[in-house]
Amino acid sequence: MPPQPVFLPQPPRERPFRRGFGLGAGAGLGVGTVLLVLGIVGSLITALIYGAVIGAAVSGASGPRVSGLETIWGSETATPAQTVLAIPIEGVIQAEGGDGFALTASTYGYEIARPLDGLGTDDAAGVVLLMNTPGGTINGSRAIADAVERYQRRTGKKVVAFVQGMSASGGMYAMAGADRIIADHGTLVGSIGVIFGPFVRYRDVVATSGSILEPGVSTTGGITQEYLTQGKGKDFGNPFRDMTAQERKVMNDGMANEYGEFVAWVARNRDIPAQRIIDDLGAYIYDPKTAIAKKLIDAQLGPDEAFRDTMQLMGLDAATARIAKRKAASALEQLLGASSRIYGYQAAAPAGTKASSVLCTGAPQPLLWHGPVTAFCG
């Protein structure tokens, strides 16, 4: 019998849907894997950058290091042992960052003191204070002065103060303990005194108007204000009555205590008899030549000469050493959470902004201050 034909079943055809689904799933899995890898790599890079930023912020708060500094004079390749740390003391001296904005730049004494206290013997060759301030609060100024003294005792390193515009009152307090004080040409130094006020007096008030934010007063006897320089009294400062003799005595006694400490600090650190400060120097502000004659400063030099003089005092070679200050965070670092301001400093309030500093909005307090407060508070 001839062989019979055998009919074998055809292999199943791959359906278009199954084929498309398989290709899509494979492609999706591949793309997903690539994206996952890229995401992990990106996260690692971000974490490294973020860690570096946080590390820089922490080190800036606890104690400055050579990293995160920018050279303002000298060799860019200087080592920490060849680096003098510059600390600007600019604008009004307040105590700390929570004290609010002002219409001019501010320096926060407590925030300057913390990094100084964290500065070790091997972190820098010494410190130079760049002074340009009319003074400010007693506690902020004293915080800087005490931190300078602690640094000198702890490390045995030198501190130089260089006056770039003005160093008055609280500025004099802050820098008096420096091993050497140099002033640039045309600067002003001094104003060893305490001021308290203003205390406003409305005489014969006939009407009050305005709002809580903008009060108005009409008087027939005029308006006067007074500054003091040196359970009763609960309403002390009430502008609708005169200051009593006892109130005046209590406040002047308190100011006398602060003034006495200020005088004693300058007398000890500048080797000037305290009585001579009281009787001769007073609270006047002086040009550099007069300040040298009165022993408030040691020399009058321009910036380059002053920095070379600093290097010589600290035993450094001006050709290889540098003076550097802490730099502000970059745009990327700010994006990742770093503060836009340099620790210890605050820029002036934006134009059109009302000053919110405690010096402007709180009750009057004794200040180590030279000049009108209007430039600071508006």
C-alpha positions in Angstrom: 0.0 0.0 0.0 1.4 3.3 -0.9 2.4 5.5 2.0 -0.3 7.8 3.3 0.4 11.5 3.5 0.9 12.7 7.1 -0.5 16.1 8.1 1.5 17.7 10.8 0.1 20.7 12.7 1.7 24.0 11.9 3.4 25.8 14.8 1.3 28.5 16.3 1.7 31.9 14.9 2.9 34.6 17.2 0.0 37.0 17.5 0.7 40.7 16.8 -0.4 41.7 20.3 1.9 39.2 22.0 4.8 40.2 19.9 4.2 43.9 20.5 3.7 43.4 24.2 6.9 41.4 24.5 8.9 44.0 22.6 7.4 46.9 24.7 8.0 45.1 27.9 11.6 44.4 27.0 12.2 48.0 26.0 10.4 49.3 29.1 12.5 47.1 31.3 15.7 48.2 29.6 14.8 51.9 29.9 13.7 51.5 33.5 16.9 49.8 34.4 18.9 52.7 32.8 16.8 55.3 34.6 17.2 53.4 37.9 21.0 53.4 37.5 21.1 57.0 36.5 18.8 57.9 39.5 21.1 56.0 41.9 24.2 57.7 40.4 22.5 61.1 40.6 21.4 60.5 44.1 25.0 59.6 45.1 26.4 62.7 43.4 23.7 64.9 45.1 24.4 63.3 48.5 28.1 63.9 48.1 27.6 67.6 47.1 25.0 68.0 49.9 27.4 66.4 52.4 30.2 68.7 51.3 27.9 71.8 51.7 26.7 70.7 55.1 30.2 69.9 56.2 31.3 73.4 55.1 28.4 75.0 56.9 29.1 73.0 60.1 32.9 73.8 60.0 32.0 77.5 59.4 29.9 77.5 62.5 32.2 75.6 64.8 35.6 76.8 63.6 37.0 78.1 60.3 39.4 76.0 58.2 41.6 76.9 55.2 39.0 75.4 52.9 36.1 77.8 52.2 38.4 80.8 52.4 39.1 83.4 49.7 42.5 85.2 49.5 42.3 89.0 49.9 46.0 89.6 50.0 49.1 87.4 49.3 49.8 84.0 47.8 46.9 81.7 46.7 49.0 78.6 47.4 49.7 79.5 51.1 49.3 76.6 53.6 47.3 76.9 56.8 50.5 77.7 58.7 51.0 80.6 56.2 47.4 81.9 56.3 46.2 84.8 58.5 42.5 84.6 59.0 40.7 87.9 58.3 37.6 88.6 60.3 35.6 91.7 59.1 33.9 93.7 61.8 31.6 95.9 59.7 28.6 98.0 60.3 26.6 98.0 63.5 27.7 95.4 66.1 24.7 93.4 67.4 24.7 90.3 69.6 23.3 87.6 67.3 21.4 86.9 64.1 18.0 86.9 65.8 18.4 90.6 66.6 16.9 91.5 63.2 17.6 93.5 60.0 18.8 97.1 59.9 19.3 99.6 57.1 23.1 99.1 57.2 25.2 95.9 57.3 25.7 94.3 60.7 28.2 92.1 62.6 26.9 89.6 65.2 29.3 89.5 68.1 28.2 86.0 69.4 28.6 84.5 65.9 32.1 86.0 65.5 33.1 84.6 68.9 32.0 81.0 68.2 34.4 80.4 65.2 37.2 82.2 67.0 36.7 79.9 69.9 36.9 76.9 67.5 40.1 78.1 65.8 43.0 75.8 66.7 46.7 76.4 66.8 47.2 74.7 63.5 44.3 76.3 61.7 45.8 79.7 61.0 49.0 81.7 61.6 47.0 84.4 63.3 44.0 86.7 63.0 43.5 90.2 61.6 40.3 92.1 62.4 39.2 94.4 59.6 37.4 97.2 61.4 34.8 99.5 60.0 32.1 100.1 62.6 30.4 102.9 64.5 30.0 100.5 67.4 26.8 98.9 68.7 25.5 96.9 71.6 27.6 96.3 74.7 27.2 92.5 74.8 28.0 92.1 71.1 31.1 94.2 71.3 32.3 92.5 74.5 31.7 89.1 73.0 34.3 89.8 70.3 36.7 91.3 72.7 36.5 88.3 75.0 36.9 85.8 72.1 40.0 87.6 70.9 41.6 87.4 74.3 40.7 83.7 74.6 42.2 83.0 71.2 45.4 84.7 72.1 45.7 82.8 75.4 44.7 79.4 73.9 47.0 79.5 70.9 49.7 82.0 71.6 49.0 83.5 68.2 48.9 87.2 67.4 45.9 89.3 66.6 46.1 92.5 64.6 43.3 95.1 64.1 43.3 97.2 60.9 40.9 100.1 60.8 39.6 100.6 57.3 37.1 103.4 57.9 36.0 103.9 61.5 36.4 101.9 64.7 34.4 103.8 67.3 33.0 103.0 70.7 32.0 99.3 70.5 34.6 98.9 67.7 37.3 100.2 70.1 36.1 97.8 72.7 36.3 94.9 70.3 39.8 95.6 69.1 41.5 97.0 72.2 43.0 93.7 73.1 44.8 93.2 69.7 48.5 92.9 69.8 48.8 95.7 67.3 46.3 98.3 66.0 46.9 99.9 62.6 44.6 102.6 61.0 44.4 103.5 57.4 44.8 107.1 56.3 41.7 109.2 56.9 40.1 106.9 59.4 38.5 107.7 62.8 39.2 105.9 66.1 38.0 106.4 69.7 34.6 107.4 71.2 35.1 105.6 74.5 31.7 106.2 76.0 28.1 104.9 76.6 25.0 106.5 75.2 21.4 105.7 76.2 18.2 107.0 74.5 16.5 108.8 73.0 13.9 109.5 75.6 11.0 111.6 74.1 9.0 114.1 76.1 5.6 115.5 74.8 4.7 118.7 76.6 1.1 119.9 77.0 -0.5 117.3 74.7 -3.8 118.5 73.2 -4.6 115.6 70.9 -3.4 112.2 69.6 -4.1 110.9 66.2 -2.9 108.4 63.6 -2.9 104.6 64.1 -1.1 102.0 66.1 1.6 101.8 63.4 1.9 105.5 62.8 0.9 107.4 65.9 0.6 111.2 65.9 0.7 113.7 68.8 -0.2 117.4 68.9 1.2 119.6 71.7 1.3 123.2 72.6 4.5 122.9 74.6 6.6 121.1 72.0 8.3 117.8 71.8 11.8 117.2 73.2 14.0 114.2 73.3 17.0 113.4 75.6 19.9 111.0 75.5 21.7 110.0 78.7 25.4 109.6 78.5 26.6 107.6 81.6 9.4 99.4 91.8 9.6 103.0 91.3 10.1 104.1 87.7 7.8 101.5 86.3 6.7 103.9 83.6 10.3 105.2 83.0 10.5 106.4 79.4 6.9 107.7 79.4 7.0 110.6 76.9 4.1 112.4 78.7 6.1 113.3 81.8 9.6 114.4 82.8 12.2 112.1 83.9 12.6 112.2 87.7 15.9 112.9 89.5 15.8 109.4 90.9 15.2 107.8 87.5 18.0 109.8 86.1 20.4 108.7 88.9 19.5 105.0 88.6 20.1 105.0 84.8 23.3 107.1 85.1 24.6 104.7 87.8 24.0 101.8 85.5 25.7 103.5 82.6 28.6 104.5 84.9 29.2 100.8 85.6 29.3 100.0 81.9 31.5 103.0 81.2 33.8 102.0 84.0 34.2 98.5 82.5 34.8 99.9 79.1 37.5 102.3 80.4 39.2 99.6 82.4 39.3 97.2 79.4 40.9 99.9 77.2 43.3 101.0 80.0 44.5 97.4 80.6 44.9 96.4 77.0 46.3 99.7 75.6 48.4 100.5 78.7 46.7 103.9 79.2 45.9 105.2 82.7 42.2 104.9 83.3 42.0 108.5 84.7 43.7 109.8 81.6 41.0 108.1 79.4 38.3 109.7 81.5 39.9 113.2 81.7 41.7 113.5 78.4 40.5 111.1 75.8 36.9 111.2 76.8 34.3 110.0 74.3 35.9 112.0 71.4 36.8 110.4 68.1 40.3 111.0 66.7 42.2 111.0 63.5 45.1 108.4 63.2 47.9 110.8 64.2 46.1 112.0 67.2 45.1 108.4 68.1 48.7 107.3 67.9 49.7 110.2 70.2 47.0 109.2 72.7 48.1 105.5 72.5 44.8 104.3 71.1 46.5 102.8 68.0 50.1 101.9 67.1 50.5 102.9 63.5 49.0 104.6 60.4 49.6 102.6 57.3 47.8 101.9 54.0 46.4 98.4 53.3 49.4 96.9 51.6 51.8 98.3 54.2 49.6 97.2 57.0 49.3 93.6 55.7 53.1 93.4 55.3 53.5 94.8 58.8 51.1 92.0 60.0 53.2 89.3 58.3 56.4 90.6 60.0 54.7 90.7 63.4 53.6 87.0 62.9 56.9 85.9 61.6 55.7 85.1 58.1 57.2 85.6 54.7 55.0 88.1 52.8 56.0 86.4 49.5 54.5 83.0 50.4 51.9 83.9 53.1 48.3 85.2 52.6 45.4 86.9 54.4 42.1 85.2 53.7 38.5 85.5 54.8 35.6 83.2 54.8 33.7 83.3 51.5 29.9 83.3 50.9 28.1 80.1 49.8 27.9 79.6 46.0 24.5 79.6 44.2 24.6 75.8 44.1 25.4 75.5 47.8 22.5 77.9 48.5 20.2 75.8 46.3 21.1 72.8 48.4 20.4 74.6 51.7 23.5 76.5 52.7 22.8 80.0 54.2 23.2 82.9 51.8 24.9 85.0 54.4 28.4 84.5 55.9 28.1 83.3 59.5 28.5 86.4 61.7 27.4 89.0 59.2 24.1 90.4 57.8 23.7 92.5 54.7 21.6 95.7 54.9 17.9 95.3 54.6 16.5 95.6 51.1 15.4 99.0 49.8 12.0 100.0 51.0 12.2 97.5 54.0 11.5 98.8 57.5 14.3 98.1 60.0 13.5 95.3 62.4 16.6 95.4 64.6 16.1 95.3 68.3 18.1 98.5 68.4 15.3 100.2 66.3 12.1 98.5 67.6 12.8 97.7 71.2 13.1 99.8 74.4 16.2 102.1 74.6 19.3 100.4 75.8 22.8 101.5 76.7 25.0 101.4 73.5 28.7 101.7 72.7 27.9 103.9 69.7 29.1 106.9 67.8 26.9 109.1 65.7 23.1 109.3 65.0 21.1 106.1 65.0 19.0 107.3 62.1 21.5 105.9 59.5 21.0 102.5 61.1 17.3 102.5 61.9 15.9 105.1 59.4 
